[in-house]
Amino acid sequence: MSAAPDQSPEPDIHTTAGKLADLDRRLDEAVHAGSAKAVEKQHAKGRKTARERIEMLFDEGSFVELDELARHRSTAFGLEKTRPYGDGVVTGYGTIDGRQVCVFSQDFTVFGGSLGEVYGEKIVKVMDLAIKTGCPIIGINEGAGARIQEGVVSLGLYGEIFRRNVHASGVIPQISMIMGNCAGGHVYSPAVTDFTVMVDQTSAMFITGPDVIKTVTGEDVTMEELGGARTHNTKSGNAHYMGSDEEDAIEYVKALLSYLPQNNLDELPTFVEDPVMEITDEDRALDTIIPDGANQPYDMHDVIASIVDDGEFLEVQELFAPNLIIGYGRVEGSPVGVVANQPMQFAGTLDIDASEKAARFVRFCDAFNIPVLTLVDVPGFLPGTDQEWNGIIRRGAKLIYAYSEATVPLVTVITRKAYGGAYDVMGSKHLGADINVAWPTAQIAVMGAQGAANIVHRKTLAAIQAEGGDVEAKRAELIDEYETTLANPYIAAERGYIDAVIQPHETRVEVIRALRLLKTKRASLPAKKHGNIPL
């Protein structure tokens, strides 16, 4: 960003030329609202300014600024002496890859990015515009919370923003970028939006900062540990991507937008492609991906890559609950959301974090008419007192709710394990999935063979042990019997719970055919105000 403008003589506003020059002067002041020193400090921290971020995000020359000359009206605590144009936030609209998007970008170089009345009014105005025109909105966040000098007015505008976030939910995509430190009210709006992107080492968000925590609880914690990008991407699940720098974060947002429609009534962004319907070498590689040992892992990313166009997959929340994969790919050029168990992490079990991660993703896809492809290899829910005491029953039920209320095309492929309640939860036919197929390696049962043998035949095994017989040999025999008779896909296929048992190499083509069929799917739910999801 260039230095502040020189102090040229005031133009004569009684002439036309003077009026034009006066406008140029005011606009120049708005562009340079932050001091050169503040801009320098921003760059020294590895952060861009509000306008630089917009320039990186939008197509060149497409951004149109709104309310550039808006200024605060407060006179408290000497604020009347400092009335910068823009009031610390840049708002407007433009195009990203040719598609209309609205944006607000908070300017930390003006009042520390704190939210005052006019600042909040500008954000509310551009949010209303996005909802009215049906285009995505991106919030670029960096601010210290409410502007204390403006008092309760700041709190009122926070509430106005939150309400619009809620009203826009499921209507237009909402993306938040945390590009610096965000505190207090600044963090609740991102929490309500659909996706939150942070930057490693240079962004953080928290309700109360380290100093307050130290005063109240005596706990010592650094800002990075408390609310840094890695914390929110790995522990809290509040963030969906951690950029290595601001450029990486912005490129991720651009890629994410390429999979999303403009609004809930718009068509998906589709690239016309002629798919290869013949079986390829990549398809055949799936025939050997499942290990012979039931407890040996494999990477579900390889299965995903074999199905989506060109193997391109944009993962969401990669660092959080890695035992479950979510993200976007394309099939025949059209976006599809993917939910998949990951055997490489905790054997692909469902826990609290994985359940909530998948539930919110499925609900987003359903809101914006994005088909959901579910890949299943799940041995069950993760056992343990920690899970039970922290609400796995209620929180795991969110995934049941999400699949059951979804009316978008739902295609499910069971690759290996589908045990117990986790079988039901992972996009089963019983929850309303449209096309369900399984590989010959699938094991659809109440539980794994070893556990089943120990429970069903516990008296037999106890008697053999009491007689001094070979318990392990008998247990192995019973396990083999269970696997042969029950732990397979054929019992489910006999009952219509599975529409077909397919060879692994047929998966990509079968998914294409299923999604073609389901393009004209029509489904409706019972009339009601809204359901009561187990939050």
C-alpha positions in Angstrom: 0.0 0.0 0.0 1.3 3.5 -0.9 2.1 6.1 1.7 -0.5 8.6 2.9 -1.4 11.4 0.5 0.4 14.6 0.5 -1.2 17.7 2.0 -2.2 19.5 -1.2 -4.3 22.7 -1.1 -8.1 22.3 -0.6 -9.9 22.3 -3.9 -12.4 25.1 -4.7 -15.6 23.3 -4.3 -17.6 26.1 -5.8 -16.4 25.0 -9.2 -17.1 21.8 -11.1 -13.4 21.0 -11.4 -13.1 21.7 -7.7 -16.0 19.3 -6.8 -14.4 16.6 -8.9 -11.1 17.2 -7.2 -12.7 17.2 -3.8 -14.2 13.7 -4.5 -10.8 12.4 -5.5 -9.3 13.8 -2.3 -12.0 12.1 -0.2 -11.6 8.8 -1.9 -7.9 9.0 -1.6 -8.3 9.6 2.2 -10.6 6.6 2.4 -8.1 4.3 0.7 -5.4 5.5 3.0 -7.5 5.6 6.2 -4.9 3.6 8.1 -1.6 5.4 8.9 1.5 4.4 7.1 2.9 3.2 10.5 -0.1 1.0 11.1 0.2 -0.5 7.6 3.9 -1.1 8.2 3.2 -2.9 11.5 0.6 -5.1 9.7 3.1 -6.1 7.0 5.8 -6.8 9.7 3.4 -9.4 11.2 3.1 -11.2 7.9 -0.4 -9.9 7.3 -1.9 -8.1 4.4 -4.2 -5.0 4.7 -8.0 -5.2 4.2 -7.7 -3.8 0.7 -4.8 -6.0 -0.3 -6.8 -9.1 0.7 -9.7 -8.0 -1.5 -7.3 -7.4 -4.4 -5.9 -10.9 -4.1 -9.3 -12.5 -3.8 -11.3 -10.9 -6.6 -10.9 -10.9 -10.3 -8.7 -7.9 -11.4 -10.7 -4.7 -11.7 -14.0 -6.3 -10.7 -14.4 -5.0 -7.1 -17.0 -2.3 -6.5 -16.7 -0.7 -3.1 -19.8 0.4 -1.2 -20.1 3.1 1.6 -16.5 4.1 1.0 -17.2 7.5 2.5 -19.2 6.4 5.5 -17.9 7.7 8.8 -18.8 7.2 12.5 -21.1 9.8 14.2 -19.8 9.2 17.8 -18.6 12.1 19.9 -17.8 10.2 23.1 -14.3 10.0 24.5 -12.9 12.3 21.8 -13.9 10.2 18.8 -15.2 13.2 17.0 -11.5 14.2 16.4 -10.8 11.0 14.5 -13.4 10.2 11.8 -11.7 8.2 9.0 -13.6 7.4 5.9 -14.8 3.7 5.8 -14.8 3.5 9.6 -12.5 0.5 9.6 -14.2 -2.0 7.2 -14.2 -2.2 3.4 -17.4 -3.6 1.9 -18.6 -4.2 -1.7 -19.0 -6.8 -4.4 -17.2 -8.2 -7.4 -16.4 -11.4 -9.2 -14.3 -14.4 -8.3 -13.6 -16.6 -11.4 -16.4 -14.6 -13.1 -19.0 -15.2 -10.4 -20.6 -12.5 -8.3 -19.6 -12.5 -4.6 -20.1 -9.9 -1.8 -17.4 -9.2 0.8 -16.5 -7.3 3.9 -12.9 -6.9 4.9 -12.1 -5.6 8.4 -9.3 -3.1 8.5 -7.0 -3.6 11.6 -5.1 -0.4 10.7 -8.2 1.7 11.6 -9.4 1.6 15.3 -7.8 -1.9 15.5 -10.7 -3.2 13.4 -13.1 -2.7 16.3 -16.8 -2.7 15.5 -18.7 0.5 15.9 -22.2 1.6 14.7 -21.3 2.6 11.1 -18.8 -0.2 10.8 -21.6 -2.7 11.7 -24.2 -0.9 9.5 -21.9 -1.3 6.5 -21.6 -5.1 7.1 -25.3 -5.4 7.6 -25.9 -3.6 4.4 -23.7 -5.8 2.3 -25.1 -8.9 3.9 -28.6 -7.8 3.0 -27.4 -7.2 -0.6 -25.9 -10.7 -0.8 -29.1 -12.3 0.5 -31.3 -10.2 -1.8 -29.2 -10.9 -4.9 -28.5 -14.6 -4.0 -24.7 -14.5 -4.1 -22.1 -15.9 -1.7 -20.6 -13.6 1.0 -17.1 -13.7 2.3 -16.1 -12.1 5.6 -12.5 -11.3 6.0 -12.1 -10.9 9.7 -9.5 -9.2 11.8 -10.6 -7.1 14.8 -10.4 -6.5 18.5 -14.1 -6.8 19.2 -16.6 -4.1 20.1 -15.6 -0.4 19.9 -15.8 0.3 23.6 -16.2 4.1 23.1 -19.5 3.5 21.2 -21.0 1.4 24.0 -24.1 -0.7 23.5 -24.6 0.5 19.9 -21.7 -1.8 19.0 -23.4 -4.8 20.7 -26.6 -4.0 18.9 -24.9 -4.2 15.5 -23.2 -7.5 16.4 -26.7 -8.8 17.1 -27.9 -7.5 13.7 -25.0 -9.3 12.0 -25.6 -12.6 13.8 -29.3 -12.6 12.9 -28.5 -12.1 9.2 -25.9 -14.9 9.4 -28.7 -17.2 10.6 -31.2 -15.9 8.0 -28.7 -16.4 5.2 -27.8 -19.9 6.4 -28.9 -22.4 3.8 -29.8 -19.6 1.4 -26.3 -18.4 0.3 -22.9 -19.8 1.0 -21.1 -17.9 3.8 -17.4 -18.1 4.2 -15.3 -16.6 7.0 -11.6 -15.9 6.7 -9.7 -15.3 10.0 -6.7 -13.3 8.9 -5.5 -11.9 12.2 -6.5 -11.8 15.8 -10.3 -11.8 16.4 -11.8 -11.5 19.8 -15.2 -11.2 21.5 -18.1 -10.6 19.2 -15.9 -10.8 16.2 -15.8 -14.6 16.5 -19.5 -15.5 16.7 -20.3 -14.5 13.2 -17.7 -16.9 11.7 -19.1 -19.6 14.0 -22.5 -19.4 12.3 -21.1 -19.3 8.8 -20.5 -22.4 6.7 -16.8 -22.4 6.4 -14.0 -20.8 8.4 -10.4 -20.5 7.0 -7.5 -19.5 9.2 -3.8 -18.8 8.6 -1.0 -20.7 10.5 0.8 -18.6 13.1 -0.8 -15.2 12.1 -4.5 -15.7 12.9 -6.3 -16.5 16.2 -9.8 -16.2 17.6 -11.2 -16.5 21.1 -14.0 -15.1 23.3 -11.6 -14.2 26.1 -7.9 -13.7 25.6 -4.9 -15.0 27.5 -4.8 -12.0 29.9 -8.4 -12.4 31.0 -8.0 -16.2 31.4 -4.9 -15.6 33.6 -6.8 -13.1 35.8 -9.9 -15.2 36.2 -8.5 -18.7 36.4 -4.8 -18.3 36.9 -4.2 -20.4 33.8 -1.2 -19.5 31.7 -1.8 -20.0 27.9 -0.3 -18.3 24.9 -2.5 -16.7 22.2 -1.5 -19.4 19.7 -2.2 -22.2 22.1 -5.6 -20.7 23.1 -7.0 -19.8 19.7 -4.4 -20.1 17.0 -5.1 -21.7 13.6 -3.7 -25.1 14.5 -5.8 -25.2 17.7 -9.1 -24.5 15.9 -8.2 -26.9 13.1 -7.2 -29.8 15.2 -8.9 -29.4 18.6 -12.0 -27.3 18.6 -13.1 -28.0 15.0 -14.1 -24.3 14.6 -12.0 -24.0 11.5 -12.2 -25.9 8.2 -8.8 -25.1 6.7 -5.4 -23.9 7.8 -3.5 -21.9 5.2 0.3 -21.8 5.3 0.0 -18.1 4.5 -2.7 -15.6 3.4 -2.2 -16.4 -0.2 -2.8 -20.1 0.4 -5.9 -19.3 2.5 -7.3 -17.2 -0.4 -6.6 -19.8 -3.0 -8.4 -22.4 -0.9 -11.5 -20.1 -0.7 -11.4 -19.7 -4.5 -11.2 -23.5 -4.9 -14.0 -24.0 -2.4 -16.3 -21.5 -4.2 -15.8 -23.4 -7.5 -17.8 -26.4 -6.0 -20.6 -24.3 -4.5 -23.8 -22.8 -6.2 -24.5 -19.1 -5.9 -27.5 -19.8 -3.7 -29.9 -22.6 -2.7 -32.0 -22.1 -5.9 -29.2 -21.9 -8.4 -27.7 -24.8 -10.4 -24.4 -26.3 -9.4 -21.3 -25.0 -11.2 -20.8 -27.8 -13.7 -18.1 -28.5 -16.3 -19.3 -30.6 -19.1 -17.2 -33.7 -19.4 -17.5 -37.0 -21.3 -16.7 -39.6 -18.7 -14.7 -42.7 -19.5 -17.3 -45.5 -19.0 -14.8 -48.3 -19.7 -12.9 -49.9 -16.8 -9.5 -48.3 -16.4 -6.3 -49.4 -14.7 -7.1 -47.0 -11.9 -10.4 -48.7 -11.4 -8.8 -52.1 -11.3 -6.4 -51.0 -8.6 -9.4 -51.0 -6.2 -9.6 -54.8 -6.6 -6.5 -55.1 -4.4 -6.9 -52.2 -2.1 -8.7 -54.1 0.7 -6.1 -56.1 2.8 -6.8 -59.8 3.6 -6.5 -59.0 7.3 -9.7 -57.4 8.7 -7.7 -55.2 11.0 -5.2 -54.0 8.4 -5.7 -50.3 7.3 -5.8 -48.8 3.8 -6.1 -45.2 2.7 -9.7 -44.2 1.8 -8.2 -41.2 -0.1 -7.2 -43.7 -2.8 -10.8 -44.9 -3.1 -12.1 -41.3 -3.4 -9.5 -40.4 -6.0 -10.5 -43.3 -8.1 -14.1 -42.1 -8.2 -14.0 -38.3 -8.6 -13.0 -36.6 -11.9 -9.2 -36.5 -12.5 -8.7 -37.6 -8.9 -9.2 -34.0 -7.7 -10.6 -33.8 -4.2 -10.8 -30.7 -2.0 -10.8 -31.8 1.6 -12.6 -29.9 4.3 -11.5 -30.0 8.0 -8.6 -32.3 7.1 -6.9 -31.9 10.5 -10.0 -32.3 12.7 -11.4 -35.8 13.4 -9.1 -37.4 10.8 -10.9 -40.7 11.2 -13.6 -39.3 8.9 -13.0 -37.6 5.6 -15.2 -34.9 4.1 -14.8 -32.7 1.1 -15.7 -32.0 -2.5 -15.0 -33.6 -5.9 -16.7 -33.8 -9.2 -18.4 -36.7 -11.0 -19.1 -36.0 -14.7 -18.1 -32.4 -14.1 -20.8 -31.8 -11.4 -19.9 -31.2 -7.7 -20.5 -34.0 -5.1 -19.9 -34.0 -1.4 -18.0 -37.0 0.0 -18.3 -38.5 3.5 -15.9 -41.4 4.1 -14.5 -43.3 7.1 -10.7 -43.4 7.2 -9.3 -46.8 8.3 -5.9 -45.2 8.7 -7.1 -43.2 11.7 -8.6 -45.0 14.7 -9.7 -47.8 12.4 -12.3 -45.4 10.9 -14.5 -45.5 14.1 -17.1 -42.8 14.6 -16.6 -40.6 17.6 -18.1 -37.3 18.8 -15.9 -35.1 16.6 -16.4 -37.2 13.5 -20.1 -37.4 14.0 -20.5 -33.7 14.3 -18.1 -33.0 11.5 -20.0 -35.3 9.1 -23.5 -34.1 10.2 -22.8 -30.4 9.5 -21.3 -31.2 6.2 -24.2 -33.4 5.1 -26.6 -30.6 6.1 -24.7 -28.0 4.1 -24.7 -30.3 1.1 -28.4 -30.9 1.5 -29.2 -27.1 1.8 -27.4 -26.4 -1.4 -28.5 -29.4 -3.4 -25.1 -31.1 -3.6 -25.3 -34.9 -3.9 -23.6 -36.9 -1.1 -21.4 -39.9 -1.8 -20.8 -42.0 1.4 -17.9 -44.5 1.5 -18.3 -46.8 4.5 -15.7 -48.8 6.4 -16.7 -48.4 10.1 -16.2 -50.9 12.9 -18.6 -48.9 15.2 -18.7 -46.0 17.6 -15.5 -45.3 19.6 -16.0 -46.9 23.1 -14.9 -45.2 26.3 -16.0 -43.2 29.3 -14.7 -40.0 27.7 -17.0 -40.5 24.7 -20.0 -41.5 26.8 -19.7 -38.7 29.4 -19.2 -36.1 26.7 -22.5 -37.0 25.0 -21.7 -39.5 22.1 -25.4 -40.6 22.3 -26.8 -37.1 21.6 -24.0 -35.8 19.5 -23.7 -39.0 17.4 -27.5 -38.7 16.8 -26.8 -35.5 14.8 -25.5 -37.6 12.0 -28.7 -39.7 12.0 -30.7 -36.5 11.8 -28.6 -35.1 9.0 -28.9 -38.1 6.7 -32.6 -38.7 7.6 -33.6 -35.1 6.7 -31.5 -34.9 3.5 -33.5 -34.9 0.3 -30.5 -34.6 -2.1 -29.2 -37.7 -4.0 -27.6 -40.0 -1.6 -25.3 -42.8 -2.8 -23.5 -45.1 -0.4 -20.7 -47.6 -1.1 -19.7 -50.1 1.7 -16.1 -51.2 1.1 -15.5 -53.3 4.2 -16.8 -53.0 7.8 -20.3 -51.7 8.5 -20.9 -52.8 12.1 -23.7 -52.1 14.5 -25.4 -48.7 14.9 -22.6 -47.1 12.8 -23.8 -49.1 9.8 -27.2 -47.4 10.2 -25.7 -44.0 10.7 -23.4 -43.9 7.7 -25.9 -43.3 4.9 -27.8 -46.5 5.1 -30.9 -47.4 3.1 -32.8 -47.2 6.4 -32.1 -43.5 6.8 -33.2 -42.8 3.2 -30.2 -43.3 1.0 -31.2 -43.8 -2.6 -28.6 -46.2 -4.0 -26.6 -48.5 -1.7 -24.0 -50.9 -3.0 -21.3 -53.0 -1.4 -18.1 -54.7 -2.3 -17.7 -58.5 -1.8 -15.3 -57.5 1.0 -18.1 -55.8 2.9 -18.9 -57.1 6.4 -22.4 -55.9 7.3 -23.3 -57.2 10.8 -24.2 -56.3 14.3 -20.5 -56.5 15.4 -17.2 -57.9 14.3 -16.7 -61.7 14.2 -14.4 -61.9 17.2 -16.7 -60.0 19.5 -19.8 -61.9 18.2 -18.1 -65.3 18.8 -17.2 -64.3 22.3 -20.7 -63.2 23.2 -22.9 -65.7 21.3 -20.7 -68.7 22.3 -19.4 -67.6 25.7 -20.9 -70.7 27.4 -19.4 -73.1 24.9 -16.0 -71.4 25.2 -16.2 -71.4 29.0 -17.0 -75.1 29.1 -14.1 -76.0 26.8 -11.8 -73.9 29.0 -13.1 -75.6 32.2 -12.4 -79.0 30.6 -8.9 -77.9 29.7 -9.6 -77.9 26.0 -8.1 -75.7 23.2 -10.2 -72.6 23.6 -8.4 -70.6 20.9 -8.8 -73.3 18.3 -12.6 -73.4 19.0 -12.8 -69.6 19.0 -11.0 -69.4 15.6 -13.5 -72.0 14.3 -16.5 -70.0 15.5 -15.1 -66.7 14.2 -14.7 -68.3 10.7 -18.2 -69.6 10.9 -19.5 -66.2 11.8 -17.6 -64.5 9.0 -18.9 -67.0 6.5 -22.5 -66.9 7.5 -23.2 -63.4 8.7 -20.2 -61.0 8.2 -20.7 -60.5 4.5 -22.8 -58.3 2.2 -25.2 -61.1 1.0 -27.6 -61.2 4.0 -28.2 -57.4 3.5 -28.5 -57.9 -0.2 -31.1 -60.7 0.3 -33.2 -58.2 2.3 -32.8 -55.3 -0.1 -30.7 -53.2 2.3 -28.1 -53.3 -0.4 -29.1 -52.7 -4.0 -26.2 -54.6 -5.5 -22.9 -56.2 -4.6 -20.3 -55.0 -7.1 -16.7 -55.6 -7.9 -14.5 -52.8 -6.6 -13.4 -51.9 -10.1 -17.0 -51.1 -11.0 -17.4 -48.4 -8.4 -16.7 -45.3 -10.4 -19.0 -46.3 -13.2 -21.8 -47.4 -10.9 -21.5 -44.0 -9.0 -21.8 -42.2 -12.3 -24.9 -44.2 -13.3 -26.5 -43.7 -9.9 -26.0 -39.9 -9.9 -27.3 -39.7 -13.5 -30.5 -41.4 -12.3 -30.9 -39.2 -9.3 -30.6 -35.9 -11.1 -34.4 -35.9 -11.3 -35.0 -37.0 -7.7 -37.9 -35.4 -6.0 -38.4 -35.8 -2.2 -40.2 -33.9 0.4 -40.5 -34.0 4.2 -43.5 -33.7 6.4 -44.7 -30.1 6.7 -43.4 -28.4 9.9 -41.8 -25.2 11.1 -38.5 -26.9 11.7 -37.2 -30.0 13.4 -35.4 -30.2 16.7 -31.9 -31.5 15.9 -30.1 -32.9 19.0 -27.8 -29.9 19.4 
